[in-house]
Amino acid sequence: MALIITGKKFIRDLEQNGSLALYVPLEGGFEGRYQRRVRAAGYVTVNLSARGLGDLAAYLTGVHGVRPPHLGKKDIRTYFIPPIVSSQLEQLPPKAKGLVVWLIDGIVLSNQELSYLTELSKIEPRVKVVVEVGGDRTVTWNPLKDLLVPARAS
């Protein structure tokens, strides 16, 4: 891996495709360089873990209920949390190009969830999605739509 990475090809591919599947070395640290390049290009990033997200459409773009753990003699409550993507888009600085949702542990996502993430950038053009889906010796990426496995006809 080169010591100086401009990230221009990564940003160009992200802008063209809207969503990328990212393969990073398992020892970590390399993806931070690309996150810095994305922020320097004018995007605001939101880092999330894909584990435990639940319904992606509700979590990212709709108001959704969250039930805290029941710890003893307390009422069972539901808190309502605003959508992450919509609230971040409202707070974008005027000169920002858009919002990049960066998901780690994307290997746990199903094909349906991955297809929703590819459609998210088409629904809202200011939103771009990067999903870390596995490990590799160097940082490589593909369009997220190429990762989707077509359903087999029986």
N, C-alpha and C positions, 0 to 999 in steps of 0.2 A: 504494500500500500504506500502510495506517495506521501511524503511528509506535508506537502502543501496541496490541498484539495480546493479547487475553486467552487465546485458544486454547481457549475452552470448547466451541465448536462442533466443533473438530477432535478434542478428547478425547472428546466425546460420540459423534461418528461412529465413532471408533476403538473405543470400548467397545461400540457397537451392532453394528458389522459385523465386528470382529475383525481385519480387514486392510484397508489403504487403499493405493490407487495415488496417488502424489503427483507433481504437476507443479510444478517450482520454476524461478525465473529462472536462466538459464544463468550469470550472473555470480556466483552463489553468495552465501552468507551468510544468506539468508532462512530456510532450513530450520533453522538453529541456534536461532532464536527458538522454533520449534515444538518442537524437542527439549528446550529449557529448560522450556517449559510442560508437556510430558509428564513430565519429571522432577519438576517442582514439584507435579504432580497425584498423585505417589506411585509412579510406575513407575521401574524400572531399565531403562536402554537399553543395547543392544549394537549398535555400528555395524560393519557389514561391507560389503565390496564384493562385488557379485554376480559380477564377473569372476573366473574361475578357481575357483569353488566346487566344481564337479563335481556329484556326487550330493547334492542338498540333504537328502534324508532321512537319509543316512548322516552327513553333515557336521553337521547340526543336532541330530539325536536319537539317533545311534548311534556306537559306537566305530568309528573308521575309520583305515585305514593311510595314511601319508604317506611317500613316497619322496623323500628329499632329492636335489638334483642331484648327478650323478656328476662329480666334479672330479678327474680323474686316477686315481692308483693307490689307490683305496679300495674297500672292499667295497660291494656294492650292499645297502643296508639298507632296512628298513621300520620306521618309528616308528608307534606307535599312539597316537592322540590321543583324549581323552575327548570326548563330545558337548558342544557349546557350550550348547545350550538346557537340557539336563538338568542339567549342572553349575552353570549360572547359577541355575536354579530352586532347587537345593538350598542355594545361598548367599544367597538373597534375605533382606533384613532382615524382621523380623516384621511391621512396619507397611507394607511395600510392597504395592501393589495387584497387581503382576505384572511381567512382563518384556516389553519392546518390542524386537523385532528390527528394526533400521533398515538397510535394504539400499540402497546407492547403485548406480548403473549398472544398474538393473533392466531396462533396455531389451534387454539381452542374454539375458534369461531366456526360455525357451520357454513355450508355453501349458501344457504338462504341469507344469513347475516352478512356474508361477504358480498353477495349480490346487492343487498340493501346499501352497503357502503359504496359500491360502485355507482349506484343510482343517486346517492346523496349529493355528489358533486354536480350531477345533471339537474337535480331539483333546485339546488341553491348554488349558482355558479361561483360565489365567493368562497365556498367551502372546498377544501382539498383534504384528502385522506391518505395517510401513510400507515400501513399495517406491517409490523414486524412479524413475519410468518415462519422464520426458521433461521438456522445458522449456516454460515459459509466461511471459507477462509478469508475472503475479502468482502467488502460491502458491495452487494449487487442488488438490482431491483428489476422488476417487470411490472407491466400494467396489471392491476388487480383483477381485471376481467379475464386475463390469461390464466389465472390461478383457478378459476371456477371449473369444476368438472361437470361436463354435460351429463344429464340423466340418461341412463341406459334404457333403451326400449326393450321391453320383454315380449 
